[in-house]
Amino acid sequence: MHLTNYSLNKRSVHYKHTTDESQTDGSKRKLTLVWKQLSEMFGNERIERTKILIKDLINKTILAVVPQLKVEHEIELPRGKKPDLSCFQVEFDIFFF
């Protein structure tokens, strides 16, 4: 079973529940607020560069697993048992930027 940090941490005596969206010291808060806090600490230019680097990391990670995705695709939909498909598509959205 997979437990997220939140699942474990919310029971901690040190966990601070967030009461509204603008609270900056809560244990769990919106990523947009975290980006804003980081921009205030380090400057918007550095944070925007960090976001670009994170997007690059995500893209490179997906590219690294494409060969294995092709193998899994062929296992799940072997030739002759699938419609006339010659490729697959990985779709994802980055909502937090």
N, C-alpha and C positions, 0 to 999 in steps of 0.2 A: 504494500500500500504506500502511496506517495503522500507525504504531508508537506504542505508549504510552510515556509517560515511563519507566516501569519497564523496558521493552524496551531503551531506550537507556541509561538510567542504571545498570543493573545491571553494565554493563561498565566503568563509570568507576572510577578509582582512589580516588575520594572516596566511593563507595558503601559503606554499612555494612550488611552482612547482619544480619538479625534472627535471633537464635538461639532466642528463646521469645516467647510472647504478651505477657509483661509488660515486655519490653525497651522502654524509652522513648526510646532514642537511635538506633534503627535507621532506615535510610532508608525502609523500607516496614514499616508497622505497621497494626494494626487500627484502624478508625475509632472504635470504642468507646474504645480507649485514648487516641486523640487528643482525643476529647470530654472524657474524664476529665482529661487534662493541662490542657486549656483551662479547664475548670471550676475546677481548682486555681489557675490563674493569674488568671482574671478573675471568678470567682464563678459559681455554678450559675445564678443568675437571668439573667445576661447571656448565658450559653451557651444556655439554654433559649429565650430571645428570639431568638437567632441562628438556632436550628433552625427556629423558627416562620417567620422571614423567608425562610429557604432554601426551606421548603415552599411559601410564598406565591409565591416567584419561579418555582419549578417549575410550579405551577398556572397562573400567568399566562403562562408560556412556552407551555404546552400550549394554553391558550385562544387565544393569538395565532396558532397554526398550524392551528386547527380549520377555518377556511375553506379552506385549501389541502388539508387532509386530505379534506374533502368533495369537492373537485375530483378529487383522486387516486382516491378511492373510486368516483366516477362513471366515470372513465376505465377503471379496472380491472374494474368490474362495471356496464356500461351497462344502462340500462333494457331490459327484455325478455330479457336474458340472465342475470338473477340471480333467485334466489328472491324472494318477496314481502317484501322488506326495505325499510323506510322510513328507516332510520338506521344508524349504525355506532357502535361503542363503543370507546373507548380505555381500556385497562386498564393500570395500572402499580402497582407496590408500592414503597414507600419502605422499604428494608430497613435503612438505616443510621441510623435515628432510634430 
